[in-house]
Amino acid sequence: MVTLDRKVIRNTLILVLLILVLADLIGPVIGVTSTFSLDRPGSLGVWFESLLYILSAGLLALIAIEHIQRKDPTGWRWGLFALFILYLSANTNARLNSKIFFTLFRLYRSSLMYIFLQLLFIVLVITLIVIFWPVLRGLPAQYRRMLIRSGVIFGMGAILVDAVSSFFFHGTNTWFYLLEEMLEYSGFVLFIDAILAYLGAEMGTIRLKLRQDDPPMPEGS
């Protein structure tokens, strides 16, 4: 049996995040900006962000499978949340949102397209919150607070700081960029910590049963 130490995982992720932030700050000085950037596709920072998303989606998928096997009606909600996180992971390197924005900007030649996409993303997030709210409401207060806190921190970076930076500084302010990325990364580190806490305290060991439709073949056949 593999044991996951929640404290070790959380502290390791925080340490890696701090190292990447420091490297991003001194990167321009030593000429390795693209390597340690927190926002540039292909950089170590973006790969770390993808790892956070994939780890989060994997943990959510485990919870979804366990709930579905227990005939719990909230199982599909956990699964839908996992799919949304996978989309964020794909968007991290592929930059789907940016490609959509620049396509619309070339078509309509208006920066209002960015505001439209931000509003669309907000609507998507609100829809997801409405769908996931019954699950959140049913969780013990401790884990509910942990998940809400992680979501608020992530949202402050992904929506609030990003909107202010893009609208007033056209995305060129270094400190706003670092603040945005740190909030997003920190939100997901706290999210993973909350999910691990829920898994460890509420569900314990997860056992997955694989159904075998065909009878096993006899030996030597």
C-alpha beads as a LAMMPS data file, in Angstrom:
LAMMPS data file: protein, C-alpha beads

221 atoms
220 bonds

1 atom types
1 bond types

-500.0 500.0 xlo xhi
-500.0 500.0 ylo yhi
-500.0 500.0 zlo zhi

Masses

1 110.0

Atoms # bond

1 1 1 0.000 0.000 0.000
2 1 1 1.286 3.453 -0.936
3 1 1 0.871 6.067 1.799
4 1 1 0.562 9.729 0.808
5 1 1 1.740 12.164 3.466
6 1 1 -0.407 15.256 3.088
7 1 1 2.023 17.509 4.958
8 1 1 5.015 16.390 2.882
9 1 1 3.114 16.889 -0.382
10 1 1 1.884 20.347 0.635
11 1 1 5.286 21.546 1.836
12 1 1 7.033 20.151 -1.250
13 1 1 4.622 21.948 -3.592
14 1 1 5.039 25.201 -1.648
15 1 1 8.837 24.870 -1.766
16 1 1 8.826 24.260 -5.527
17 1 1 6.513 27.250 -6.018
18 1 1 8.790 29.553 -4.003
19 1 1 11.840 28.366 -5.962
20 1 1 10.075 28.999 -9.271
21 1 1 8.955 32.488 -8.195
22 1 1 12.507 33.355 -7.142
23 1 1 13.905 31.920 -10.379
24 1 1 11.359 33.923 -12.396
25 1 1 12.489 37.101 -10.633
26 1 1 16.212 36.572 -11.230
27 1 1 15.751 34.881 -14.626
28 1 1 16.067 38.113 -16.663
29 1 1 19.298 38.919 -14.803
30 1 1 20.981 35.617 -15.703
31 1 1 19.374 35.326 -19.135
32 1 1 17.092 32.303 -18.611
33 1 1 13.698 34.038 -18.609
34 1 1 11.972 31.476 -20.814
35 1 1 13.150 28.532 -18.694
36 1 1 11.673 29.556 -15.339
37 1 1 8.759 31.747 -16.436
38 1 1 5.525 31.107 -14.559
39 1 1 3.457 31.944 -17.627
40 1 1 5.431 31.081 -20.765
41 1 1 4.423 27.836 -22.568
42 1 1 7.066 25.126 -22.256
43 1 1 8.742 26.652 -19.188
44 1 1 9.330 24.801 -15.926
45 1 1 6.762 27.017 -14.221
46 1 1 4.009 26.135 -16.676
47 1 1 4.848 22.437 -16.479
48 1 1 4.588 22.670 -12.702
49 1 1 1.193 24.335 -13.089
50 1 1 0.082 21.501 -15.378
51 1 1 1.254 19.022 -12.742
52 1 1 -0.908 20.765 -10.131
53 1 1 -3.942 20.549 -12.406
54 1 1 -3.371 16.890 -13.288
55 1 1 -2.819 15.960 -9.640
56 1 1 -6.013 17.802 -8.679
57 1 1 -8.011 16.136 -11.470
58 1 1 -6.672 12.725 -10.495
59 1 1 -7.690 13.145 -6.860
60 1 1 -11.136 14.375 -7.887
61 1 1 -11.508 11.401 -10.237
62 1 1 -10.678 9.021 -7.371
63 1 1 -13.381 10.609 -5.245
64 1 1 -15.842 10.485 -8.162
65 1 1 -15.209 6.772 -8.793
66 1 1 -15.531 5.954 -5.104
67 1 1 -18.838 7.841 -4.818
68 1 1 -20.204 6.246 -7.997
69 1 1 -19.337 2.788 -6.678
70 1 1 -21.184 3.656 -3.469
71 1 1 -24.224 4.703 -5.556
72 1 1 -23.806 8.231 -4.235
73 1 1 -25.709 10.717 -6.486
74 1 1 -22.926 13.310 -6.103
75 1 1 -20.408 11.120 -7.930
76 1 1 -21.034 12.683 -11.360
77 1 1 -20.547 16.156 -9.890
78 1 1 -17.068 15.220 -8.665
79 1 1 -16.363 13.760 -12.110
80 1 1 -17.510 16.903 -13.903
81 1 1 -15.252 18.983 -11.677
82 1 1 -12.331 16.685 -12.567
83 1 1 -13.017 17.234 -16.289
84 1 1 -13.030 21.017 -15.785
85 1 1 -9.641 20.815 -14.066
86 1 1 -8.330 18.729 -16.975
87 1 1 -9.472 21.503 -19.325
88 1 1 -7.474 24.001 -17.264
89 1 1 -4.464 21.692 -17.554
90 1 1 -4.784 21.560 -21.338
91 1 1 -5.252 25.331 -21.468
92 1 1 -2.054 25.880 -19.485
93 1 1 0.299 24.831 -22.291
94 1 1 -1.990 25.110 -25.314
95 1 1 -3.196 28.603 -24.287
96 1 1 -6.673 27.932 -25.672
97 1 1 -8.144 31.064 -24.085
98 1 1 -5.451 33.271 -25.624
99 1 1 -5.907 31.736 -29.060
100 1 1 -9.662 32.302 -28.895
101 1 1 -9.115 35.909 -27.779
102 1 1 -6.647 36.767 -30.548
103 1 1 -8.892 35.117 -33.142
104 1 1 -11.859 37.214 -32.006
105 1 1 -9.662 40.323 -31.806
106 1 1 -8.519 39.879 -35.417
107 1 1 -12.125 39.452 -36.501
108 1 1 -13.632 42.379 -34.593
109 1 1 -10.615 44.592 -33.819
110 1 1 -11.884 45.397 -30.358
111 1 1 -10.271 44.918 -26.948
112 1 1 -13.795 44.478 -25.593
113 1 1 -13.438 40.865 -26.750
114 1 1 -11.130 40.290 -23.775
115 1 1 -13.793 41.590 -21.383
116 1 1 -16.334 39.360 -23.120
117 1 1 -14.131 36.292 -22.642
118 1 1 -13.538 37.194 -19.005
119 1 1 -17.282 37.471 -18.448
120 1 1 -17.803 34.170 -20.258
121 1 1 -15.230 32.501 -18.010
122 1 1 -16.924 33.982 -14.935
123 1 1 -20.284 32.587 -16.110
124 1 1 -18.635 29.180 -16.595
125 1 1 -17.153 29.272 -13.102
126 1 1 -20.479 30.334 -11.568
127 1 1 -22.229 27.488 -13.414
128 1 1 -19.666 25.040 -12.070
129 1 1 -20.140 26.399 -8.546
130 1 1 -23.927 25.954 -8.845
131 1 1 -23.456 22.353 -10.003
132 1 1 -20.881 21.566 -7.309
133 1 1 -22.652 23.464 -4.513
134 1 1 -24.707 20.465 -3.273
135 1 1 -21.435 18.573 -2.830
136 1 1 -19.771 21.497 -1.096
137 1 1 -22.743 22.015 1.198
138 1 1 -22.703 18.356 2.191
139 1 1 -19.032 18.361 3.198
140 1 1 -17.941 18.795 6.818
141 1 1 -17.411 22.488 7.635
142 1 1 -13.626 22.132 7.902
143 1 1 -13.170 20.846 4.343
144 1 1 -15.813 23.183 2.961
145 1 1 -13.883 26.165 4.332
146 1 1 -10.609 24.816 2.950
147 1 1 -12.054 24.358 -0.543
148 1 1 -13.759 27.763 -0.562
149 1 1 -10.546 29.450 0.594
150 1 1 -8.527 27.794 -2.172
151 1 1 -11.140 28.771 -4.769
152 1 1 -11.242 32.395 -3.632
153 1 1 -7.442 32.700 -3.780
154 1 1 -7.319 31.130 -7.247
155 1 1 -10.168 33.333 -8.481
156 1 1 -8.478 36.487 -7.218
157 1 1 -5.502 35.708 -9.428
158 1 1 -7.234 34.218 -12.469
159 1 1 -10.017 36.792 -12.701
160 1 1 -9.513 39.893 -10.533
161 1 1 -5.763 40.542 -10.805
162 1 1 -5.663 39.353 -14.429
163 1 1 -8.500 41.723 -15.392
164 1 1 -6.892 44.705 -13.628
165 1 1 -3.488 43.960 -15.153
166 1 1 -4.859 43.535 -18.679
167 1 1 -7.232 46.524 -18.578
168 1 1 -4.900 49.091 -16.981
169 1 1 -1.412 47.791 -17.851
170 1 1 -2.157 45.639 -20.945
171 1 1 -0.543 42.672 -19.193
172 1 1 2.923 44.275 -19.109
173 1 1 3.255 44.988 -15.377
174 1 1 5.726 42.467 -13.912
175 1 1 4.465 42.709 -10.332
176 1 1 0.839 42.209 -11.303
177 1 1 1.909 39.245 -13.429
178 1 1 3.783 37.667 -10.510
179 1 1 0.891 38.342 -8.124
180 1 1 -1.593 36.767 -10.544
181 1 1 0.496 33.624 -11.037
182 1 1 1.324 33.252 -7.345
183 1 1 -2.348 33.473 -6.396
184 1 1 -3.331 30.907 -9.021
185 1 1 -0.568 28.471 -8.039
186 1 1 -1.193 28.981 -4.321
187 1 1 -4.912 28.405 -4.788
188 1 1 -4.288 25.040 -6.386
189 1 1 -1.727 23.998 -3.789
190 1 1 -4.333 24.724 -1.097
191 1 1 -6.970 22.922 -3.169
192 1 1 -4.812 19.784 -3.370
193 1 1 -4.173 20.025 0.371
194 1 1 -7.939 20.246 1.031
195 1 1 -8.729 17.261 -1.202
196 1 1 -5.990 15.179 0.449
197 1 1 -7.362 16.120 3.870
198 1 1 -10.853 15.020 2.798
199 1 1 -9.572 11.766 1.307
200 1 1 -7.548 10.908 4.399
201 1 1 -10.121 11.775 7.051
202 1 1 -13.457 10.983 5.425
203 1 1 -12.772 8.195 2.962
204 1 1 -9.632 6.493 4.251
205 1 1 -8.419 3.745 1.933
206 1 1 -9.954 3.743 -1.536
207 1 1 -10.463 0.354 -3.167
208 1 1 -11.343 0.131 -6.835
209 1 1 -13.205 -2.974 -8.001
210 1 1 -12.764 -3.917 -11.654
211 1 1 -15.636 -5.949 -13.087
212 1 1 -14.601 -8.845 -15.307
213 1 1 -17.291 -9.804 -17.809
214 1 1 -15.563 -12.831 -19.318
215 1 1 -14.573 -15.825 -17.186
216 1 1 -10.815 -16.269 -16.695
217 1 1 -9.058 -18.500 -19.219
218 1 1 -7.794 -21.805 -17.804
219 1 1 -4.043 -22.167 -17.471
220 1 1 -2.273 -23.798 -20.378
221 1 1 -4.954 -22.843 -22.915

Bonds

1 1 1 2
2 1 2 3
3 1 3 4
4 1 4 5
5 1 5 6
6 1 6 7
7 1 7 8
8 1 8 9
9 1 9 10
10 1 10 11
11 1 11 12
12 1 12 13
13 1 13 14
14 1 14 15
15 1 15 16
16 1 16 17
17 1 17 18
18 1 18 19
19 1 19 20
20 1 20 21
21 1 21 22
22 1 22 23
23 1 23 24
24 1 24 25
25 1 25 26
26 1 26 27
27 1 27 28
28 1 28 29
29 1 29 30
30 1 30 31
31 1 31 32
32 1 32 33
33 1 33 34
34 1 34 35
35 1 35 36
36 1 36 37
37 1 37 38
38 1 38 39
39 1 39 40
40 1 40 41
41 1 41 42
42 1 42 43
43 1 43 44
44 1 44 45
45 1 45 46
46 1 46 47
47 1 47 48
48 1 48 49
49 1 49 50
50 1 50 51
51 1 51 52
52 1 52 53
53 1 53 54
54 1 54 55
55 1 55 56
56 1 56 57
57 1 57 58
58 1 58 59
59 1 59 60
60 1 60 61
61 1 61 62
62 1 62 63
63 1 63 64
64 1 64 65
65 1 65 66
66 1 66 67
67 1 67 68
68 1 68 69
69 1 69 70
70 1 70 71
71 1 71 72
72 1 72 73
73 1 73 74
74 1 74 75
75 1 75 76
76 1 76 77
77 1 77 78
78 1 78 79
79 1 79 80
80 1 80 81
81 1 81 82
82 1 82 83
83 1 83 84
84 1 84 85
85 1 85 86
86 1 86 87
87 1 87 88
88 1 88 89
89 1 89 90
90 1 90 91
91 1 91 92
92 1 92 93
93 1 93 94
94 1 94 95
95 1 95 96
96 1 96 97
97 1 97 98
98 1 98 99
99 1 99 100
100 1 100 101
101 1 101 102
102 1 102 103
103 1 103 104
104 1 104 105
105 1 105 106
106 1 106 107
107 1 107 108
108 1 108 109
109 1 109 110
110 1 110 111
111 1 111 112
112 1 112 113
113 1 113 114
114 1 114 115
115 1 115 116
116 1 116 117
117 1 117 118
118 1 118 119
119 1 119 120
120 1 120 121
121 1 121 122
122 1 122 123
123 1 123 124
124 1 124 125
125 1 125 126
126 1 126 127
127 1 127 128
128 1 128 129
129 1 129 130
130 1 130 131
131 1 131 132
132 1 132 133
133 1 133 134
134 1 134 135
135 1 135 136
136 1 136 137
137 1 137 138
138 1 138 139
139 1 139 140
140 1 140 141
141 1 141 142
142 1 142 143
143 1 143 144
144 1 144 145
145 1 145 146
146 1 146 147
147 1 147 148
148 1 148 149
149 1 149 150
150 1 150 151
151 1 151 152
152 1 152 153
153 1 153 154
154 1 154 155
155 1 155 156
156 1 156 157
157 1 157 158
158 1 158 159
159 1 159 160
160 1 160 161
161 1 161 162
162 1 162 163
163 1 163 164
164 1 164 165
165 1 165 166
166 1 166 167
167 1 167 168
168 1 168 169
169 1 169 170
170 1 170 171
171 1 171 172
172 1 172 173
173 1 173 174
174 1 174 175
175 1 175 176
176 1 176 177
177 1 177 178
178 1 178 179
179 1 179 180
180 1 180 181
181 1 181 182
182 1 182 183
183 1 183 184
184 1 184 185
185 1 185 186
186 1 186 187
187 1 187 188
188 1 188 189
189 1 189 190
190 1 190 191
191 1 191 192
192 1 192 193
193 1 193 194
194 1 194 195
195 1 195 196
196 1 196 197
197 1 197 198
198 1 198 199
199 1 199 200
200 1 200 201
201 1 201 202
202 1 202 203
203 1 203 204
204 1 204 205
205 1 205 206
206 1 206 207
207 1 207 208
208 1 208 209
209 1 209 210
210 1 210 211
211 1 211 212
212 1 212 213
213 1 213 214
214 1 214 215
215 1 215 216
216 1 216 217
217 1 217 218
218 1 218 219
219 1 219 220
220 1 220 221
